[in-house]
Amino acid sequence: MNNFQVFLESYGISFFYFKMFLGFAFSFLITYLAIPTIIKISRRKNLMDEPGARSSHLRKIPNLGGIAVFFSLGVCAPIFAYELFDRYKFLFASFIILFFVGVMDDIMVLRAYKKLVAQILVSALMVIGSDVRIRSLFGVFGVYEINYYISILVSIMTFIILINAFNLIDGIDGLAGSYTIITSALFGISFFRLGSHNDPLVILCAILIAASLGFLIYNLSNKRSSKIFMGDTGSMILGFLLAFTGISFIDIFIAKKDDVFYHLQSAPVIAVAILILPIIDTLTVIITRVYYGKSIFSADKNHIHHKLLNLGLTHKRSTAYIIIYFLLIIAVAYFLRHLGVNKLLIIIMALGFLGAYLPILLLRFKKD
């Protein structure tokens, strides 16, 4: 305990709450104050997202909002959640790699294989170097503890899939930012309830929420002069951090020497429920492409948000409906958390697919 901490606590001020409050406040301010400058430079240098076949916007919009999100996280996390960078040695290096690749892609449009190589590198650094792994499935499909090498493979794949899946949901105003706020809040509350040793993860979640709030103010703006997208820079970093918090959440419930944790048998399924949106969106797109004989890597407008836009909904209304349905799935998962792990997984996945295909059924009904 340092002198400043002793000083604060002598006045009855919790050092944890102090760090969380400052981390949240500075994260929001950094993002909020940085974006106008980024918009100005983007317009001056014509660093804009051009409308295309897959786009849901009609005008050129700056797409470097992820730089402000990275700046906020890069400053606030090492200061207010510094314990994470002692515990996970390659966390900051992963930030830097994803930031560099994301900016390059937003400005120059990198080939897919180059982004994939960077994602594999970052995932391997975290899984092998920092030992952030899925070690057990708690009985999902009858699997409990996982072999070390299989655990590495599964964990790397999980990081890569979630990084790309999060990128795919970033297609309409407000969705990626709102989803980040809710998932970070859910994981943050869970970490808080599971013991003070998780305080750095709680603070990281608070910083993520604040950065996303600062970004959303501009992303949801009706003024063209102040509108911005997060681009691949933001979506890859946020997808990476949500994968990191999701795996960390599961790991908490695995008993370790000299530690006693509250054991939740359905922990992996709860994590899936919290991350259900990018998971289901990616699966439904892949299923649709395979059904129509297309490459799973081809671009199209088969994402959940595209289907809602086809119903005539606005971006904001589509985002609101998706988030409300997502919260419904979370509520079901919470109230049924003590159900058998495989039964709960079936229910959560069924609800996810129902939400993904419901807009198609509504569109057909509307046409009839």
N, C-alpha and C positions, 0 to 999 in steps of 0.2 A: 504494500500500500504506500503510494508516494505522498509527499507533503501536501500537494494540492487536494488529493482525495481526502486526506485526513481533515484538511481545512473545511472542505465542503460538508463532510459528514458531521463535523462538529456543530454545524448549523442545521443539521437534520436534512441535508440535501443529498439524495442518493446519487452517487457517481454514475451509476448505470443510466438513470433517467436524465441526468445532465448531459451525458454523451449522446443519448438518443435524441434528445430535444435539439441540441446543437447540430448533430448530424442531419436531422430532418430539415432544420431551418436553412443551413448552408447549402444542402443539396438542392433544395427548391430554388433558393436565390441564385445559385450559380447557373442552373439550367435556365431559369426565367430571364436572367440578365444577359446570358451568352447568346441566346437564340436571335434576338434582333440584329446583332452584328453578323451572325452567320447568314441570315437572310439577305442582309445588305451585300455581303461579299458574294454570295451565291448569284444574286441578280446581276451584280457588276461583272462577274466572270462567266456568266451564263452556265452555272453549275446547277442545272435544273433537271427535274424528272419529266421527260417528254411523254405525252399521251401515246399509248400504243394499243395493240389488239387486246391485251389483258388488262389495260388500265381502266379504272372506274372514275377517272377524272378527265376533264376536257381541255384543261390549260396547263401550261408549264408551271410546275411548283418546285421550289427549292427542296432538296431531299437529303440535306446534311444535318438534320436535327439530331442524329445519333452522336455527332461530335460533342454537342452540349451535354448529352446524357453521359457519354464517356468521361468528359471533363469533370462533371459532377461526381461520378463514382470514383474516378481516379484520384480526386482530391480528398473527398470525404471518407471513403472506406478505409484508406490507410491511416487516417488520423483518428477516427472515432471507433473503428472496428479493427484496430491494428493487430489484435490477437489472432485474427483470421490469417494474416500474412505470415505469422510465426508458425501457425498450425499447418497451413497449406502453402508450402514454399513456392509453388509455381502458379499461384493464383494471379499475381500481378503480371507476370510474364504472359499469361494467357490473355489477360485484358489487352495488353499492348499488341500482341499478334492479331487478335480479332479486330482491334481498332484499325490497324494498318491495312489489313486485307479488306475490311469493310469500306474504308475511305477510298481505297484504290478501285473497288468495284462500283461505288457510287459515282465516282468521277470518270473512270475509264471503261467500266464493265469488263470484269475479268472473266476468263473462261471458267466453266463450272468445275473442271478438274483441279484448277489452282485453288479455288475456295475449299474444295473437298480436302486437298492435301493439308491446308492450314487448319481445317477443322479436326482432321485426324491427329495432327501434331498437338494441338491444344488439348484435345480429349485425352491423348496418351500422357501428356504432361500431368494432367490432373489425376487420372486414374492410376498410373504407374508411379509417377513422381510424388504426388501428394496423397496417394492411397484413398481417393474418394471413389468408393466402389459400392456396387450392389452386392452384398455378401450373402444374402438369403432372400428367398421368395416367400418365406413364412407359410409354405404349403400350397401356394398357387400352382395348379397343375401337378400337385403332389411333390413339388420341389421345395426343399428347405435350404440347408447350407449349400452354397455353390462352390465348386472346385475353383481354386485361385485363378487358374489360367482362363477358365470359362467366365469367371467373374470379370476379369479384365476385358475380355472380348465383349461381353454383354454391356458392361458399363461404358465402354468407348462407343459402342453402337447407340446406346441411349443418349449420350451427349450429342452425337452427330445428328441423330433423328430429331431431337428436340430443338437443336439450333436451327435446322432447316424447316422444321414444322412451324416454329414460331415465325420465321421469315414469311411463310406462306399465308398466315392469317393477317399479316400486315398489308391489307388490301383496301380498307376503307377507313375513313376518318374516325379516330377515337378507339378503334377496336384493340389494337396492340397495347396502347397505353392503359386503357381501362382494365384490360385483362391482366396486365402486369401489376397494377395496383391491387386488384382483388386477390390474385394468387400470392403476392408478397404479403398481404395482410393476413391471409389464411395460414401461410407457413410461419409468419412472424408470431402470430398468436399461439400457434402450436409450440414453437420453440420456447416462447415465454413461459408457457404452462409446464414445460418439461424440465425446468431447472435452470439455475443461474449460470451453469457452465455453457449454456447456449446463448448467453447475452450478446456476444459478438454477431451471431447470426440474426438475432432480433434487430440489432442496430443496422445491419446490412439491409434487411427487409425494409426498415424505416427509410433508409437512404434511397432505396429503389422506388418506394412509393412517392417520395418527395420529388425525385428526378422526373418520374412519369407525370406527376401533377403539373410540374413546370412546363413540360413538353406539351401536354394536352391543351393547355390554355391557347397555344398557337395552332396546334393541329386541328382543333375544333373551331377556330376562328372563322367567322363569315367574311372577314376582310381579306381580299386576295393579297394585299401587301404584307400581311403578317402571318400568312399560312405557311406551314412547313411539314414535310414528312420526315420520319426518322431514318429512312433508307436502310440499306443492309448493315451499315455501321451500328445503328441502334438495335435492329432486330436480332443480329447475331450475338451481340453482347448480352442483351436481355434474355434471349433463348438459352444462352450458355449459363447465365446465373440462375435461371429457373430450373434448369437441369441440375445444377450444383445444389440448390436448396432442396430440391425434391429428393435427390440421393442422400443428402445429409439428414433429411427428415426420416427416411427409412432406417438409416444407420443408427439413429438414436435408440431405436427399440431393440437393438441387438445387444445382449448382455455382455459386459466387459469386466475384466478383473477389478475388484474393489469398488465397482460402481453398481448401483441398483437403479434400473430404469423401469418406469411403468410400461408394461408390455401390452402392445396392441397388435393382436394377431393379423388384423386387416390393414396394417400400415402400408404395404405396397399398393393395395387397392385404393386406399385413401389418397395416396400420392397420384395415382392414375386419375382419380376423380378430379383432383385439383388441376391436373394438367390435361384434362379430357379434350378441351377445345382443339389445340393443335394436333393431338393424337388422332381424333376422329376425323378432323378436316383432311389430314394427310391420307388416312386410310380410305375415306370415301372417294377422294380424287384418284387415288391409285386404282381402286376397284372400278371406277367409271372408265378410266383410260384403258384398262385391260379388257373390259366388257366391249368397248368399241374398237378394240384392236389397235390402239395407239400406244406409242412409247410412254412409259411411266414418267419420263423426263420431259415430255412435250408440254408446251404452255397452253392453257385453256382458261375457260371461265366456269369451272365446275366447283369452285370453292363455296362454302356455306354462305359467305357474304354476297357472292355474285348471285346466288339463287334468291336471296332476299331482295336484292336490287331489282331482279327480274320481276318480282311481285309489285314493283312500283314504289318500294319504300325508299326513304332518303338514307344517306350514310348514317346519320345520327340515330334514326329510328331502327335501322338494321343492327347497329351496334348495341342499342338498348335491348332489343329482343334477344340477341345472342347472349348477352351478359345475364339477363334475367333467367333464361333457360339454363345457362351454365350454373347459376346459383341454385336453381332447383335441383340439379344433379348433385351438387355439393351437399345440400340439405338432406337428400335421400341417403347419400353415403354416410353422413354423420349419424343419422337416426338408426341406420341399419349396420353400424360399424361393428357390432358384436355378432352379426350373422356370419355364417360360414364364409371363409375367404373366397372360395370359388363361386358360390352363389351370389355374393355381393359383386364380384367382378362381372358376372353375366348380366346382372341388373344394370350396373353402371354403363357397360358397353352397349346394351340394348337401348337404354335411354339416350346415349350419345348418338347412335345411328338413327334413332327415331327423330331426334332434333335435326340431323343432317339431311334426312330425306323428306321430312315434312314439308319444307318449302316447295319441293318438286310436285308433291301431291296437291298442294294448295294451288299451284300454278295451273296444273291440268284441270282442276275443278273450276278455276276462274275462267279458263278458256272455254270449257263446256257450258 
